[in-house]
Amino acid sequence: MGTGDALVNNGETPMDLSFRDEDLAFQAEVREFIDKKLPQDVKERYDRGLHFSKEGQVQWQKALYYNGWIAPNWPVEYGGTGWSITQKFIFSQELGRASAPPPIPFGVSMVGPVIYTFGNQEQKDKFLPGILNSDDWWCQGYSEPGSGSDLASLQTKAVRDGDDYVVNGQKIWTSHAQHADWIFCLVRTDSNVKHQEGISFLLIDMKTPGITLKPIIGLDKEHTLNEVFFDDVRVPVANRIGEENKGWTYAKFLLGNERTSIARVAQSKRHVERLREIAKQERVNGGLLEDDRDFMRKLNLIEVDLMALEYTELRMLSMIEAGKKLSAEPSLLKIKGTEIQQRLTELLVESLGMYGAPYEALKKYEGRNEAPVGPDYAHGPMAEHLYLRAASIYGGSNEIQRNIISKMVLGL
Ligand SMILES: Cc1cc2nc3c(=O)[nH]c(=O)nc-3n(C[C@H](O)[C@H](O)[C@H](O)COP(=O)(O)OP(=O)(O)OC[C@H]3O[C@@H](n4cnc5c(N)ncnc54)[C@H](O)[C@@H]3O)c2cc1C
């Protein structure tokens, strides 16, 4: 029995972790594809933990698209691959192993599934192709000043005027809005009911008059975040997903997918490997770092937790495959996944000793000409460490995820 069969049985039979011949052939095919198609710059940035360049990311996503591999989790009828769990597992393992980034999540992992699940035929025809081929980039307009954890209190208003809504208000922390062609937005369409019951889900063209962006520069000194202002922005009613005032249902569905994709197991496995490579080279107290028992204990403990997370993720995938309903599983993955990411990047910085401290995100990029500080592998960890402080906040803070678990699993 291969991994997939064992997983679908969901723990009722012992797990056999060997791959079948056809799985090994698939693994070889994925490796060859990545070797040939992953642009070097995209690989290097992802490996170092630096932010993507849009150009490189589009090139890589289009390569996945032309091979039919951009959206493994979508139903086949909308452009999915129809892969078994084992194949999906192999694919994500191979992406991580090769430092190949997954597609930017806002289109493929977030709004795409909302559109094919709750949208009408016209919306599917209009939006899904651009998401799959990466011609249309999306951003997420959920959070507002004062409405983050308490998202349902959001105030951005959409008032019906003929065939349009007129939208006024402000979103904040909108990642990569400066690259986006479209924004999916939660807006208030009824203020006289319980908060959750007066929200609608709109798809808004970023070029619409009345939209302005203001950059927010992060702790890592990079521009990935934005404020987005809406001033009498006219949005066709045809761009509303599902029913008016039912947006909270679609919003929650999307958040489940978002939290699952934040776990980033394959990338964390690559970080563990990286730390083991660094430990073979860095010297400490007259010996190699890999001989430092305290350091290796920390690394091994993280690896054990990561392994447990990986099996939790696989169990969740097998539940989805078996048509079972999820409850707090995405919250669990989000908490553990982000804690592990933070522990790993903290240890990466620690492993570099004094070379870990300088902030050198721009090493080879953007015309830098002074000599870098420290060995080549020292460039990136501090930038990623700083950015990932936010991982326990974005996608819904980890405290809120604990509240969800206490309610849904413990019944508190
Ligand atoms: C890097 C980054 C990228 C982001 N990208 C996006 C994006 O693209 N689109 C988008 O819409 N949003 C985005 N966000 C926003 C993110 O979803 C919110 O920051 C998050 O939901 C927390 O909301 P808040 O910042 O308003 O904090 P608050 O809700 O004010 O929370 C402040 C603190 O109080 C705690 N807290 C609040 N309520 C409770 C409670 N009931 N129980 C226990 N603790 C509580 C929180 O855990 C947190 O520690 C991003 C955020 C960051 C940092």
The ligand as an SDF file (V2000), in Angstrom:
LIG
                    3D

 53 58  0  0  0  0  0  0  0  0999 V2000
    2.1130   41.0080    7.4450 C   0  0  0  0  0  0  0  0  0  0  0  0
    0.6190   41.0790    7.4730 C   0  0  0  0  0  0  0  0  0  0  0  0
   -0.1000   40.8410    6.3100 C   0  0  0  0  0  0  0  0  0  0  0  0
   -1.4870   40.9540    6.3060 C   0  0  0  0  0  0  0  0  0  0  0  0
   -2.1590   40.8120    5.1190 N   0  0  0  0  0  0  0  0  0  0  0  0
   -3.4940   41.0450    5.0930 C   0  0  0  0  0  0  0  0  0  0  0  0
   -4.1890   41.0640    3.8420 C   0  0  0  0  0  0  0  0  0  0  0  0
   -3.6050   40.8460    2.7780 O   0  0  0  0  0  0  0  0  0  0  0  0
   -5.5190   41.3410    3.8570 N   0  0  0  0  0  0  0  0  0  0  0  0
   -6.2070   41.5670    5.0110 C   0  0  0  0  0  0  0  0  0  0  0  0
   -7.4080   41.7770    4.9520 O   0  0  0  0  0  0  0  0  0  0  0  0
   -5.5720   41.5790    6.2110 N   0  0  0  0  0  0  0  0  0  0  0  0
   -4.2290   41.3410    6.2670 C   0  0  0  0  0  0  0  0  0  0  0  0
   -3.5610   41.3730    7.4680 N   0  0  0  0  0  0  0  0  0  0  0  0
   -4.3110   41.7340    8.6690 C   0  0  0  0  0  0  0  0  0  0  0  0
   -4.4740   40.6200    9.6960 C   0  0  0  0  0  0  0  0  0  0  0  0
   -5.4450   39.7020    9.2880 O   0  0  0  0  0  0  0  0  0  0  0  0
   -4.8130   41.2910   11.0390 C   0  0  0  0  0  0  0  0  0  0  0  0
   -3.6830   42.0290   11.4330 O   0  0  0  0  0  0  0  0  0  0  0  0
   -5.1780   40.2930   12.1040 C   0  0  0  0  0  0  0  0  0  0  0  0
   -6.4120   39.6910   11.8300 O   0  0  0  0  0  0  0  0  0  0  0  0
   -5.2120   40.9400   13.5290 C   0  0  0  0  0  0  0  0  0  0  0  0
   -6.0260   42.0630   13.5210 O   0  0  0  0  0  0  0  0  0  0  0  0
   -5.5150   43.4740   14.0860 P   0  0  0  0  0  0  0  0  0  0  0  0
   -4.1910   43.7760   13.4690 O   0  0  0  0  0  0  0  0  0  0  0  0
   -6.6040   44.4520   13.9120 O   0  0  0  0  0  0  0  0  0  0  0  0
   -5.2240   43.2110   15.6370 O   0  0  0  0  0  0  0  0  0  0  0  0
   -6.3070   43.2320   16.8100 P   0  0  0  0  0  0  0  0  0  0  0  0
   -7.5260   42.4980   16.3780 O   0  0  0  0  0  0  0  0  0  0  0  0
   -6.4600   44.6230   17.2950 O   0  0  0  0  0  0  0  0  0  0  0  0
   -5.5670   42.3610   17.9120 O   0  0  0  0  0  0  0  0  0  0  0  0
   -4.5120   42.8970   18.7180 C   0  0  0  0  0  0  0  0  0  0  0  0
   -4.0640   41.8050   19.6830 C   0  0  0  0  0  0  0  0  0  0  0  0
   -5.1460   41.4190   20.5420 O   0  0  0  0  0  0  0  0  0  0  0  0
   -5.3860   40.0160   20.4650 C   0  0  0  0  0  0  0  0  0  0  0  0
   -6.8430   39.7690   20.5210 N   0  0  0  0  0  0  0  0  0  0  0  0
   -7.8170   40.4480   19.8940 C   0  0  0  0  0  0  0  0  0  0  0  0
   -9.0270   39.9210   20.1750 N   0  0  0  0  0  0  0  0  0  0  0  0
   -8.7900   38.8840   21.0110 C   0  0  0  0  0  0  0  0  0  0  0  0
   -9.6460   37.9120   21.6440 C   0  0  0  0  0  0  0  0  0  0  0  0
  -10.9640   37.9260   21.4660 N   0  0  0  0  0  0  0  0  0  0  0  0
   -9.0570   36.9600   22.4170 N   0  0  0  0  0  0  0  0  0  0  0  0
   -7.7110   36.9290   22.6050 C   0  0  0  0  0  0  0  0  0  0  0  0
   -6.8590   37.8260   22.0300 N   0  0  0  0  0  0  0  0  0  0  0  0
   -7.3930   38.7740   21.2510 C   0  0  0  0  0  0  0  0  0  0  0  0
   -4.8460   39.6090   19.1020 C   0  0  0  0  0  0  0  0  0  0  0  0
   -4.4850   38.2380   19.0780 O   0  0  0  0  0  0  0  0  0  0  0  0
   -3.6330   40.5180   18.9660 C   0  0  0  0  0  0  0  0  0  0  0  0
   -2.5390   39.9610   19.6460 O   0  0  0  0  0  0  0  0  0  0  0  0
   -2.1740   41.2600    7.5020 C   0  0  0  0  0  0  0  0  0  0  0  0
   -1.4600   41.4540    8.6920 C   0  0  0  0  0  0  0  0  0  0  0  0
   -0.0760   41.3920    8.6770 C   0  0  0  0  0  0  0  0  0  0  0  0
    0.6630   41.6420    9.9610 C   0  0  0  0  0  0  0  0  0  0  0  0
  1  2  1  0
  2  3  1  0
  2 52  2  0
  3  4  2  0
  4  5  1  0
  4 50  1  0
  5  6  2  0
  6  7  1  0
  6 13  1  0
  7  8  2  0
  7  9  1  0
  9 10  1  0
 10 11  2  0
 10 12  1  0
 12 13  2  0
 13 14  1  0
 14 15  1  0
 14 50  1  0
 15 16  1  0
 16 17  1  0
 16 18  1  0
 18 19  1  0
 18 20  1  0
 20 21  1  0
 20 22  1  0
 22 23  1  0
 23 24  1  0
 24 25  2  0
 24 26  1  0
 24 27  1  0
 27 28  1  0
 28 29  2  0
 28 30  1  0
 28 31  1  0
 31 32  1  0
 32 33  1  0
 33 34  1  0
 33 48  1  0
 34 35  1  0
 35 36  1  0
 35 46  1  0
 36 37  1  0
 36 45  1  0
 37 38  2  0
 38 39  1  0
 39 40  1  0
 39 45  2  0
 40 41  1  0
 40 42  2  0
 42 43  1  0
 43 44  2  0
 44 45  1  0
 46 47  1  0
 46 48  1  0
 48 49  1  0
 50 51  2  0
 51 52  1  0
 52 53  1  0
M  END
$$$$
